[in-house]
Amino acid sequence: MVIKESLRLHPSGPLPPPRECMKDTNVADYDIPAKARVYVSIWSVGRDPKYWGDDAEDFRPERFENTAVNFKGAHMEFIPFGAGRRICPGISLAMAGVELVYASLLPEFDWALPYGMVKEDIDLAANMGLVCSKKVPLVLLLPSSPLT
Ligand code: HEM
């Protein structure tokens, strides 16, 4: 749920490559002519209060509890890996990688913020670009192992 919520609010590819409309069509009251280039903002979709409620901007992993919504391209309100025929083919590898990092770092260590810093001080702003990275690197105290 934490990983899903992170991908919802901070998709690493917020603006995927454009699509070209094959024929004149109408989506959500917009007329889209054939051949028009259409950009879908994954970032905006993930923060749309229409789908995620008034607390859409809040980091609340529990929202994924007891719901079938996943990132495999069938739920259009949550498309961190895109959707359709050009959906990211690396989903399985990406998820294995993210889970491996979390599983290696979280259970074994007690992480803490540097002295005097509270979680509200963490700057989550992202760099501009096709692939998003954190603008301000995350700084944590050297972890202590609960085992020692
Ligand atoms: C958390 C990690 C990742 C995220 C959030 C992500 C996200 C995305 C997104 C949004 C797209 C565009 C999909 C669309 O246009 O509908 C994409 C495309 C693609 N991704 Fe990923 N990706 C991730 C990891 C990976 C990995 C690990 C690989 C390969 C090992 C990979 C390979 C590709 C390729 C080849 C495409 C282009 C597919 C095409 O245009 O046909 N991605 N990815």
Backbone and ligand atoms as CSV (ligand in chain L), in Angstrom:
chain,resi,resn,atom,element,x,y,z
A,1,MET,N,N,0.832,-1.206,0.000
A,1,MET,CA,C,0.000,0.000,0.000
A,1,MET,C,C,0.869,1.259,0.000
A,2,VAL,N,N,1.991,1.208,0.739
A,2,VAL,CA,C,2.895,2.363,0.774
A,2,VAL,C,C,3.521,2.591,-0.606
A,3,ILE,N,N,3.900,1.503,-1.249
A,3,ILE,CA,C,4.505,1.640,-2.580
A,3,ILE,C,C,3.485,2.192,-3.573
A,4,LYS,N,N,2.268,1.673,-3.506
A,4,LYS,CA,C,1.221,2.167,-4.416
A,4,LYS,C,C,0.968,3.660,-4.182
A,5,GLU,N,N,0.880,4.047,-2.900
A,5,GLU,CA,C,0.600,5.452,-2.594
A,5,GLU,C,C,1.757,6.348,-3.072
A,6,SER,N,N,2.994,5.844,-2.949
A,6,SER,CA,C,4.147,6.614,-3.435
A,6,SER,C,C,4.060,6.775,-4.957
A,7,LEU,N,N,3.701,5.691,-5.642
A,7,LEU,CA,C,3.595,5.769,-7.104
A,7,LEU,C,C,2.433,6.667,-7.540
A,8,ARG,N,N,1.400,6.737,-6.710
A,8,ARG,CA,C,0.257,7.608,-7.047
A,8,ARG,C,C,0.672,9.081,-6.984
A,9,LEU,N,N,1.308,9.472,-5.879
A,9,LEU,CA,C,1.638,10.888,-5.686
A,9,LEU,C,C,2.930,11.296,-6.394
A,10,HIS,N,N,3.843,10.357,-6.554
A,10,HIS,CA,C,5.143,10.695,-7.146
A,10,HIS,C,C,5.511,9.705,-8.249
A,11,PRO,N,N,4.720,9.660,-9.323
A,11,PRO,CA,C,5.048,8.716,-10.404
A,11,PRO,C,C,6.390,9.087,-11.022
A,12,SER,N,N,7.259,8.108,-11.228
A,12,SER,CA,C,8.590,8.469,-11.726
A,12,SER,C,C,8.557,8.895,-13.194
A,13,GLY,N,N,7.514,8.512,-13.925
A,13,GLY,CA,C,7.361,9.009,-15.307
A,13,GLY,C,C,6.042,9.747,-15.407
A,14,PRO,N,N,6.010,11.024,-14.981
A,14,PRO,CA,C,4.712,11.726,-14.860
A,14,PRO,C,C,4.026,12.043,-16.182
A,15,LEU,N,N,4.813,12.156,-17.244
A,15,LEU,CA,C,4.220,12.504,-18.544
A,15,LEU,C,C,4.755,11.541,-19.608
A,16,PRO,N,N,4.045,10.441,-19.854
A,16,PRO,CA,C,4.551,9.448,-20.810
A,16,PRO,C,C,4.506,9.968,-22.231
A,17,PRO,N,N,5.113,9.240,-23.158
A,17,PRO,CA,C,5.113,9.689,-24.565
A,17,PRO,C,C,3.685,9.906,-25.056
A,18,PRO,N,N,3.508,10.843,-26.005
A,18,PRO,CA,C,2.148,11.157,-26.473
A,18,PRO,C,C,1.538,10.015,-27.284
A,19,ARG,N,N,0.221,10.033,-27.362
A,19,ARG,CA,C,-0.507,9.118,-28.248
A,19,ARG,C,C,-1.019,9.934,-29.434
A,20,GLU,N,N,-1.250,9.267,-30.567
A,20,GLU,CA,C,-1.859,9.952,-31.709
A,20,GLU,C,C,-3.256,9.391,-31.921
A,21,CYS,N,N,-4.216,10.302,-31.991
A,21,CYS,CA,C,-5.610,9.886,-32.132
A,21,CYS,C,C,-5.838,9.312,-33.545
A,22,MET,N,N,-6.438,8.115,-33.635
A,22,MET,CA,C,-6.600,7.460,-34.931
A,22,MET,C,C,-7.774,8.035,-35.730
A,23,LYS,N,N,-8.839,8.477,-35.014
A,23,LYS,CA,C,-9.990,9.044,-35.734
A,23,LYS,C,C,-10.625,10.127,-34.867
A,24,ASP,N,N,-11.457,10.968,-35.479
A,24,ASP,CA,C,-12.140,12.008,-34.699
A,24,ASP,C,C,-12.877,11.359,-33.535
A,25,THR,N,N,-12.722,11.923,-32.367
A,25,THR,CA,C,-13.408,11.329,-31.226
A,25,THR,C,C,-13.758,12.405,-30.210
A,26,ASN,N,N,-14.498,12.027,-29.192
A,26,ASN,CA,C,-14.896,12.971,-28.146
A,26,ASN,C,C,-14.668,12.315,-26.797
A,27,VAL,N,N,-13.850,12.963,-25.990
A,27,VAL,CA,C,-13.580,12.430,-24.649
A,27,VAL,C,C,-13.876,13.537,-23.644
A,28,ALA,N,N,-14.728,13.230,-22.675
A,28,ALA,CA,C,-15.068,14.184,-21.621
A,28,ALA,C,C,-15.420,15.551,-22.202
A,29,ASP,N,N,-16.259,15.556,-23.221
A,29,ASP,CA,C,-16.739,16.782,-23.867
A,29,ASP,C,C,-15.680,17.519,-24.690
A,30,TYR,N,N,-14.517,16.941,-24.854
A,30,TYR,CA,C,-13.514,17.572,-25.725
A,30,TYR,C,C,-13.524,16.862,-27.074
A,31,ASP,N,N,-13.606,17.650,-28.163
A,31,ASP,CA,C,-13.487,17.053,-29.495
A,31,ASP,C,C,-12.008,16.893,-29.815
A,32,ILE,N,N,-11.621,15.681,-30.116
A,32,ILE,CA,C,-10.212,15.438,-30.432
A,32,ILE,C,C,-10.131,14.955,-31.876
A,33,PRO,N,N,-9.531,15.771,-32.762
A,33,PRO,CA,C,-9.496,15.386,-34.181
A,33,PRO,C,C,-8.497,14.254,-34.439
A,34,ALA,N,N,-8.730,13.539,-35.515
A,34,ALA,CA,C,-7.793,12.493,-35.929
A,34,ALA,C,C,-6.397,13.094,-36.054
A,35,LYS,N,N,-5.406,12.341,-35.743
A,35,LYS,CA,C,-3.991,12.730,-35.867
A,35,LYS,C,C,-3.520,13.668,-34.750
A,36,ALA,N,N,-4.442,14.120,-33.882
A,36,ALA,CA,C,-4.007,15.021,-32.794
A,36,ALA,C,C,-3.099,14.248,-31.838
A,37,ARG,N,N,-2.114,14.942,-31.317
A,37,ARG,CA,C,-1.245,14.331,-30.309
A,37,ARG,C,C,-1.859,14.537,-28.937
A,38,VAL,N,N,-1.993,13.490,-28.184
A,38,VAL,CA,C,-2.629,13.594,-26.874
A,38,VAL,C,C,-1.631,13.203,-25.795
A,39,TYR,N,N,-1.469,14.097,-24.831
A,39,TYR,CA,C,-0.614,13.792,-23.679
A,39,TYR,C,C,-1.497,13.465,-22.481
A,40,VAL,N,N,-1.228,12.393,-21.811
A,40,VAL,CA,C,-1.976,12.044,-20.598
A,40,VAL,C,C,-1.056,12.291,-19.405
A,41,SER,N,N,-1.488,13.172,-18.515
A,41,SER,CA,C,-0.642,13.452,-17.357
A,41,SER,C,C,-0.921,12.448,-16.244
A,42,ILE,N,N,0.001,11.516,-16.093
A,42,ILE,CA,C,-0.137,10.501,-15.036
A,42,ILE,C,C,-0.146,11.193,-13.667
A,43,TRP,N,N,0.646,12.247,-13.552
A,43,TRP,CA,C,0.737,13.009,-12.300
A,43,TRP,C,C,-0.632,13.566,-11.915
A,44,SER,N,N,-1.325,14.210,-12.893
A,44,SER,CA,C,-2.629,14.816,-12.576
A,44,SER,C,C,-3.676,13.756,-12.278
A,45,VAL,N,N,-3.674,12.672,-13.048
A,45,VAL,CA,C,-4.670,11.616,-12.837
A,45,VAL,C,C,-4.565,11.085,-11.402
A,46,GLY,N,N,-3.328,10.917,-10.930
A,46,GLY,CA,C,-3.113,10.370,-9.584
A,46,GLY,C,C,-3.522,11.317,-8.468
A,47,ARG,N,N,-3.735,12.591,-8.800
A,47,ARG,CA,C,-4.098,13.567,-7.766
A,47,ARG,C,C,-5.491,14.143,-7.977
A,48,ASP,N,N,-6.249,13.557,-8.885
A,48,ASP,CA,C,-7.571,14.104,-9.205
A,48,ASP,C,C,-8.569,13.800,-8.083
A,49,PRO,N,N,-9.103,14.856,-7.431
A,49,PRO,CA,C,-10.055,14.637,-6.334
A,49,PRO,C,C,-11.308,13.884,-6.783
A,50,LYS,N,N,-11.599,13.932,-8.102
A,50,LYS,CA,C,-12.775,13.211,-8.605
A,50,LYS,C,C,-12.641,11.710,-8.313
A,51,TYR,N,N,-11.416,11.208,-8.373
A,51,TYR,CA,C,-11.197,9.779,-8.122
A,51,TYR,C,C,-10.682,9.504,-6.716
A,52,TRP,N,N,-9.919,10.454,-6.165
A,52,TRP,CA,C,-9.209,10.170,-4.908
A,52,TRP,C,C,-9.764,10.937,-3.721
A,53,GLY,N,N,-10.800,11.746,-3.956
A,53,GLY,CA,C,-11.450,12.443,-2.851
A,53,GLY,C,C,-10.738,13.741,-2.480
A,54,ASP,N,N,-11.292,14.409,-1.470
A,54,ASP,CA,C,-10.770,15.716,-1.070
A,54,ASP,C,C,-9.370,15.630,-0.485
A,55,ASP,N,N,-8.989,14.440,-0.016
A,55,ASP,CA,C,-7.643,14.292,0.552
A,55,ASP,C,C,-6.663,13.715,-0.478
A,56,ALA,N,N,-6.960,13.977,-1.766
A,56,ALA,CA,C,-6.131,13.415,-2.844
A,56,ALA,C,C,-4.651,13.759,-2.696
A,57,GLU,N,N,-4.358,14.931,-2.115
A,57,GLU,CA,C,-2.952,15.366,-2.003
A,57,GLU,C,C,-2.261,14.736,-0.788
A,58,ASP,N,N,-3.031,14.100,0.085
A,58,ASP,CA,C,-2.427,13.524,1.305
A,58,ASP,C,C,-1.849,12.143,1.037
A,59,PHE,N,N,-0.758,11.850,1.712
A,59,PHE,CA,C,-0.140,10.523,1.619
A,59,PHE,C,C,-0.865,9.610,2.605
A,60,ARG,N,N,-1.738,8.758,2.072
A,60,ARG,CA,C,-2.555,7.919,2.946
A,60,ARG,C,C,-2.635,6.509,2.349
A,61,PRO,N,N,-1.620,5.673,2.630
A,61,PRO,CA,C,-1.558,4.343,2.016
A,61,PRO,C,C,-2.809,3.498,2.264
A,62,GLU,N,N,-3.508,3.748,3.386
A,62,GLU,CA,C,-4.692,2.944,3.705
A,62,GLU,C,C,-5.765,3.042,2.623
A,63,ARG,N,N,-5.679,4.059,1.774
A,63,ARG,CA,C,-6.718,4.167,0.751
A,63,ARG,C,C,-6.683,2.951,-0.192
A,64,PHE,N,N,-5.554,2.235,-0.194
A,64,PHE,CA,C,-5.466,1.053,-1.054
A,64,PHE,C,C,-5.871,-0.239,-0.344
A,65,GLU,N,N,-6.335,-0.074,0.913
A,65,GLU,CA,C,-6.785,-1.240,1.656
A,65,GLU,C,C,-8.156,-1.658,1.125
A,66,ASN,N,N,-8.388,-2.934,1.046
A,66,ASN,CA,C,-9.697,-3.445,0.609
A,66,ASN,C,C,-10.159,-2.866,-0.723
A,67,THR,N,N,-9.244,-2.683,-1.645
A,67,THR,CA,C,-9.646,-2.264,-2.990
A,67,THR,C,C,-8.842,-3.053,-4.012
A,68,ALA,N,N,-9.487,-3.304,-5.145
A,68,ALA,CA,C,-8.807,-4.082,-6.183
A,68,ALA,C,C,-7.967,-3.181,-7.080
A,69,VAL,N,N,-7.987,-1.868,-6.817
A,69,VAL,CA,C,-7.272,-0.940,-7.711
A,69,VAL,C,C,-5.773,-1.239,-7.721
A,70,ASN,N,N,-5.245,-1.516,-8.892
A,70,ASN,CA,C,-3.805,-1.760,-9.006
A,70,ASN,C,C,-3.255,-1.043,-10.242
A,71,PHE,N,N,-1.937,-1.182,-10.427
A,71,PHE,CA,C,-1.254,-0.386,-11.461
A,71,PHE,C,C,-1.023,-1.151,-12.759
A,72,LYS,N,N,-1.838,-2.175,-13.019
A,72,LYS,CA,C,-1.545,-2.994,-14.198
A,72,LYS,C,C,-2.243,-2.504,-15.465
A,73,GLY,N,N,-2.871,-1.339,-15.366
A,73,GLY,CA,C,-3.412,-0.722,-16.572
A,73,GLY,C,C,-4.901,-0.911,-16.760
A,74,ALA,N,N,-5.567,-1.546,-15.778
A,74,ALA,CA,C,-7.010,-1.762,-15.904
A,74,ALA,C,C,-7.806,-0.693,-15.160
A,75,HIS,N,N,-7.125,0.059,-14.284
A,75,HIS,CA,C,-7.822,1.087,-13.504
A,75,HIS,C,C,-7.277,2.444,-13.913
A,76,MET,N,N,-8.071,3.173,-14.684
A,76,MET,CA,C,-7.566,4.393,-15.318
A,76,MET,C,C,-7.295,5.530,-14.333
A,77,GLU,N,N,-7.753,5.400,-13.094
A,77,GLU,CA,C,-7.465,6.449,-12.115
A,77,GLU,C,C,-6.083,6.265,-11.486
A,78,PHE,N,N,-5.430,5.137,-11.798
A,78,PHE,CA,C,-4.130,4.842,-11.190
A,78,PHE,C,C,-3.242,4.182,-12.240
A,79,ILE,N,N,-2.465,5.018,-12.953
A,79,ILE,CA,C,-1.705,4.489,-14.094
A,79,ILE,C,C,-0.223,4.887,-14.025
A,80,PRO,N,N,0.465,4.615,-12.898
A,80,PRO,CA,C,1.874,5.021,-12.798
A,80,PRO,C,C,2.765,4.345,-13.844
A,81,PHE,N,N,2.304,3.219,-14.403
A,81,PHE,CA,C,3.091,2.541,-15.438
A,81,PHE,C,C,2.451,2.710,-16.815
A,82,GLY,N,N,1.516,3.659,-16.938
A,82,GLY,CA,C,0.812,3.839,-18.192
A,82,GLY,C,C,-0.291,2.795,-18.333
A,83,ALA,N,N,-0.809,2.679,-19.555
A,83,ALA,CA,C,-1.889,1.719,-19.814
A,83,ALA,C,C,-1.948,1.447,-21.308
A,84,GLY,N,N,-2.638,0.386,-21.659
A,84,GLY,CA,C,-2.815,0.077,-23.079
A,84,GLY,C,C,-1.605,-0.646,-23.644
A,85,ARG,N,N,-1.520,-0.621,-24.973
A,85,ARG,CA,C,-0.493,-1.438,-25.643
A,85,ARG,C,C,0.932,-0.975,-25.360
A,86,ARG,N,N,1.083,0.309,-24.981
A,86,ARG,CA,C,2.431,0.793,-24.691
A,86,ARG,C,C,2.701,0.854,-23.193
A,87,ILE,N,N,1.933,0.124,-22.403
A,87,ILE,CA,C,2.161,0.107,-20.952
A,87,ILE,C,C,3.596,-0.353,-20.669
A,88,CYS,N,N,4.150,0.130,-19.567
A,88,CYS,CA,C,5.536,-0.208,-19.230
A,88,CYS,C,C,5.722,-1.725,-19.167
A,89,PRO,N,N,6.649,-2.253,-19.969
A,89,PRO,CA,C,6.865,-3.702,-19.937
A,89,PRO,C,C,7.742,-4.132,-18.754
A,90,GLY,N,N,8.231,-3.133,-17.987
A,90,GLY,CA,C,9.158,-3.460,-16.901
A,90,GLY,C,C,8.499,-3.512,-15.532
A,91,ILE,N,N,7.151,-3.591,-15.482
A,91,ILE,CA,C,6.455,-3.513,-14.189
A,91,ILE,C,C,6.984,-4.551,-13.196
A,92,SER,N,N,7.087,-5.792,-13.615
A,92,SER,CA,C,7.483,-6.860,-12.674
A,92,SER,C,C,8.888,-6.607,-12.146
A,93,LEU,N,N,9.802,-6.238,-13.056
A,93,LEU,CA,C,11.177,-5.984,-12.620
A,93,LEU,C,C,11.219,-4.760,-11.696
A,94,ALA,N,N,10.454,-3.719,-12.068
A,94,ALA,CA,C,10.431,-2.496,-11.245
A,94,ALA,C,C,9.939,-2.817,-9.839
A,95,MET,N,N,8.838,-3.558,-9.736
A,95,MET,CA,C,8.272,-3.848,-8.422
A,95,MET,C,C,9.210,-4.738,-7.612
A,96,ALA,N,N,9.838,-5.705,-8.290
A,96,ALA,CA,C,10.786,-6.572,-7.568
A,96,ALA,C,C,11.929,-5.713,-7.021
A,97,GLY,N,N,12.390,-4.756,-7.823
A,97,GLY,CA,C,13.493,-3.891,-7.401
A,97,GLY,C,C,13.107,-3.020,-6.213
A,98,VAL,N,N,11.931,-2.386,-6.292
A,98,VAL,CA,C,11.488,-1.507,-5.201
A,98,VAL,C,C,11.296,-2.322,-3.925
A,99,GLU,N,N,10.635,-3.477,-4.054
A,99,GLU,CA,C,10.386,-4.295,-2.859
A,99,GLU,C,C,11.695,-4.790,-2.255
A,100,LEU,N,N,12.671,-5.116,-3.117
A,100,LEU,CA,C,13.955,-5.604,-2.611
A,100,LEU,C,C,14.661,-4.522,-1.786
A,101,VAL,N,N,14.623,-3.290,-2.298
A,101,VAL,CA,C,15.271,-2.192,-1.561
A,101,VAL,C,C,14.580,-1.988,-0.212
A,102,TYR,N,N,13.247,-1.912,-0.230
A,102,TYR,CA,C,12.520,-1.722,1.034
A,102,TYR,C,C,12.790,-2.878,1.988
A,103,ALA,N,N,12.719,-4.091,1.471
A,103,ALA,CA,C,12.875,-5.269,2.334
A,103,ALA,C,C,14.288,-5.340,2.900
A,104,SER,N,N,15.274,-4.783,2.178
A,104,SER,CA,C,16.651,-4.815,2.679
A,104,SER,C,C,16.883,-3.734,3.725
A,105,LEU,N,N,16.223,-2.581,3.549
A,105,LEU,CA,C,16.544,-1.436,4.409
A,105,LEU,C,C,15.617,-1.271,5.606
A,106,LEU,N,N,14.353,-1.627,5.454
A,106,LEU,CA,C,13.395,-1.277,6.513
A,106,LEU,C,C,13.407,-2.212,7.730
A,107,PRO,N,N,13.319,-3.537,7.556
A,107,PRO,CA,C,13.184,-4.372,8.747
A,107,PRO,C,C,14.449,-4.422,9.600
A,108,GLU,N,N,15.605,-4.196,9.010
A,108,GLU,CA,C,16.856,-4.418,9.726
A,108,GLU,C,C,17.356,-3.207,10.510
A,109,PHE,N,N,16.844,-2.021,10.194
A,109,PHE,CA,C,17.414,-0.811,10.793
A,109,PHE,C,C,16.333,0.108,11.350
A,110,ASP,N,N,16.721,0.896,12.335
A,110,ASP,CA,C,15.857,1.971,12.811
A,110,ASP,C,C,16.323,3.255,12.136
A,111,TRP,N,N,15.494,3.804,11.273
A,111,TRP,CA,C,15.864,5.023,10.554
A,111,TRP,C,C,15.353,6.240,11.305
A,112,ALA,N,N,16.091,7.343,11.226
A,112,ALA,CA,C,15.635,8.566,11.903
A,112,ALA,C,C,16.051,9.776,11.084
A,113,LEU,N,N,15.309,10.870,11.281
A,113,LEU,CA,C,15.680,12.123,10.625
A,113,LEU,C,C,16.828,12.752,11.394
A,114,PRO,N,N,17.622,13.602,10.707
A,114,PRO,CA,C,18.698,14.289,11.430
A,114,PRO,C,C,18.109,15.084,12.600
A,115,TYR,N,N,18.927,15.284,13.638
A,115,TYR,CA,C,18.446,15.962,14.843
A,115,TYR,C,C,17.818,17.312,14.496
A,116,GLY,N,N,16.697,17.622,15.139
A,116,GLY,CA,C,16.051,18.917,14.943
A,116,GLY,C,C,15.130,18.951,13.739
A,117,MET,N,N,15.080,17.861,12.978
A,117,MET,CA,C,14.241,17.855,11.776
A,117,MET,C,C,12.984,17.028,12.044
A,118,VAL,N,N,11.835,17.530,11.605
A,118,VAL,CA,C,10.597,16.758,11.736
A,118,VAL,C,C,10.130,16.376,10.338
A,119,LYS,N,N,9.189,15.417,10.279
A,119,LYS,CA,C,8.859,14.882,8.954
A,119,LYS,C,C,8.266,15.956,8.029
A,120,GLU,N,N,7.647,16.991,8.610
A,120,GLU,CA,C,7.098,18.068,7.780
A,120,GLU,C,C,8.211,18.850,7.066
A,121,ASP,N,N,9.444,18.720,7.561
A,121,ASP,CA,C,10.563,19.436,6.924
A,121,ASP,C,C,11.052,18.745,5.648
A,122,ILE,N,N,10.606,17.518,5.433
A,122,ILE,CA,C,11.090,16.797,4.254
A,122,ILE,C,C,10.487,17.426,2.996
A,123,ASP,N,N,11.347,17.829,2.079
A,123,ASP,CA,C,10.895,18.478,0.845
A,123,ASP,C,C,10.681,17.406,-0.224
A,124,LEU,N,N,9.426,17.261,-0.638
A,124,LEU,CA,C,9.120,16.207,-1.604
A,124,LEU,C,C,9.088,16.725,-3.040
A,125,ALA,N,N,9.518,17.967,-3.241
A,125,ALA,CA,C,9.492,18.531,-4.598
A,125,ALA,C,C,10.310,17.665,-5.557
A,126,ALA,N,N,9.835,17.623,-6.801
A,126,ALA,CA,C,10.521,16.802,-7.809
A,126,ALA,C,C,11.207,17.688,-8.830
A,127,ASN,N,N,12.283,17.175,-9.414
A,127,ASN,CA,C,12.933,17.870,-10.518
A,127,ASN,C,C,12.051,17.804,-11.750
A,128,MET,N,N,12.207,18.804,-12.648
A,128,MET,CA,C,11.498,18.746,-13.922
A,128,MET,C,C,12.201,17.722,-14.799
A,129,GLY,N,N,11.442,17.053,-15.642
A,129,GLY,CA,C,12.083,16.137,-16.569
A,129,GLY,C,C,11.164,14.985,-16.912
A,130,LEU,N,N,11.591,14.190,-17.873
A,130,LEU,CA,C,10.766,13.053,-18.283
A,130,LEU,C,C,10.695,12.018,-17.174
A,131,VAL,N,N,11.809,11.885,-16.447
A,131,VAL,CA,C,11.827,10.985,-15.304
A,131,VAL,C,C,12.051,11.828,-14.058
A,132,CYS,N,N,11.187,11.643,-13.069
A,132,CYS,CA,C,11.245,12.494,-11.873
A,132,CYS,C,C,12.224,11.969,-10.838
A,133,SER,N,N,13.033,12.858,-10.326
A,133,SER,CA,C,13.861,12.503,-9.168
A,133,SER,C,C,13.629,13.576,-8.116
A,134,LYS,N,N,14.037,13.293,-6.883
A,134,LYS,CA,C,13.834,14.285,-5.830
A,134,LYS,C,C,14.745,15.492,-6.057
A,135,LYS,N,N,14.175,16.687,-5.845
A,135,LYS,CA,C,14.970,17.902,-6.014
A,135,LYS,C,C,15.972,18.014,-4.868
A,136,VAL,N,N,15.493,17.745,-3.662
A,136,VAL,CA,C,16.336,17.811,-2.475
A,136,VAL,C,C,16.549,16.383,-1.968
A,137,PRO,N,N,17.779,15.918,-1.943
A,137,PRO,CA,C,17.987,14.524,-1.532
A,137,PRO,C,C,17.476,14.267,-0.114
A,138,LEU,N,N,16.999,13.067,0.098
A,138,LEU,CA,C,16.528,12.682,1.423
A,138,LEU,C,C,17.740,12.415,2.317
A,139,VAL,N,N,17.765,13.070,3.489
A,139,VAL,CA,C,18.890,12.853,4.407
A,139,VAL,C,C,18.357,12.166,5.655
A,140,LEU,N,N,18.956,11.042,5.976
A,140,LEU,CA,C,18.555,10.311,7.172
A,140,LEU,C,C,19.767,10.102,8.057
A,141,LEU,N,N,19.511,9.929,9.343
A,141,LEU,CA,C,20.616,9.627,10.252
A,141,LEU,C,C,21.153,8.251,9.930
A,142,LEU,N,N,22.434,8.071,10.161
A,142,LEU,CA,C,23.009,6.746,9.976
A,142,LEU,C,C,22.167,5.759,10.785
A,143,PRO,N,N,21.633,4.738,10.131
A,143,PRO,CA,C,20.706,3.875,10.859
A,143,PRO,C,C,21.398,3.041,11.921
A,144,SER,N,N,20.666,2.797,12.991
A,144,SER,CA,C,21.195,1.887,13.998
A,144,SER,C,C,20.443,0.572,13.864
A,145,SER,N,N,21.141,-0.506,14.075
A,145,SER,CA,C,20.490,-1.798,13.958
A,145,SER,C,C,19.862,-2.176,15.284
A,146,PRO,N,N,18.561,-2.553,15.280
A,146,PRO,CA,C,17.930,-2.959,16.535
A,146,PRO,C,C,18.547,-4.247,17.065
A,147,LEU,N,N,19.326,-4.928,16.216
A,147,LEU,CA,C,19.900,-6.213,16.643
A,147,LEU,C,C,21.145,-6.021,17.513
A,148,THR,N,N,21.783,-4.792,17.426
A,148,THR,CA,C,23.034,-4.620,18.170
A,148,THR,C,C,22.781,-3.816,19.449
L,1,HEM,C1,C,9.009,2.218,-10.804
L,1,HEM,C2,C,9.597,2.017,-11.978
L,1,HEM,C3,C,8.986,2.337,-13.317
L,1,HEM,C4,C,7.966,3.190,-13.625
L,1,HEM,C5,C,7.119,4.074,-12.682
L,1,HEM,C6,C,7.783,3.121,-15.065
L,1,HEM,C7,C,6.836,3.841,-15.769
L,1,HEM,C8,C,6.689,3.806,-17.138
L,1,HEM,C9,C,5.717,4.582,-17.866
L,1,HEM,C10,C,4.704,5.556,-17.278
L,1,HEM,C11,C,5.867,4.286,-19.186
L,1,HEM,C12,C,5.050,4.869,-20.365
L,1,HEM,C13,C,3.846,3.943,-20.575
L,1,HEM,C14,C,2.826,4.484,-21.536
L,1,HEM,O1,O,3.198,5.212,-22.475
L,1,HEM,O2,O,1.618,4.179,-21.377
L,1,HEM,C15,C,6.947,3.324,-19.289
L,1,HEM,C16,C,7.394,2.787,-20.479
L,1,HEM,C17,C,8.423,1.894,-20.576
L,1,HEM,N1,N,9.116,1.315,-19.544
L,1,HEM,FE1,FE,8.863,1.706,-17.556
L,1,HEM,N2,N,8.682,2.226,-15.592
L,1,HEM,C18,C,9.432,1.717,-14.574
L,1,HEM,C19,C,10.431,0.780,-14.666
L,1,HEM,C20,C,10.836,0.174,-15.825
L,1,HEM,C21,C,11.822,-0.887,-15.912
L,1,HEM,C22,C,12.536,-1.520,-14.704
L,1,HEM,C23,C,11.962,-1.185,-17.233
L,1,HEM,C24,C,12.842,-2.192,-17.935
L,1,HEM,C25,C,13.679,-2.997,-17.361
L,1,HEM,C26,C,11.071,-0.327,-17.977
L,1,HEM,C27,C,10.946,-0.318,-19.351
L,1,HEM,C28,C,10.065,0.474,-20.060
L,1,HEM,C29,C,9.972,0.500,-21.521
L,1,HEM,C30,C,10.841,-0.277,-22.513
L,1,HEM,C31,C,8.945,1.394,-21.844
L,1,HEM,C32,C,8.457,1.803,-23.250
L,1,HEM,C33,C,7.311,0.898,-23.657
L,1,HEM,C34,C,6.699,1.309,-24.994
L,1,HEM,O3,O,6.659,2.510,-25.304
L,1,HEM,O4,O,6.251,0.421,-25.746
L,1,HEM,N3,N,10.397,0.474,-17.093
L,1,HEM,N4,N,7.414,3.045,-18.044
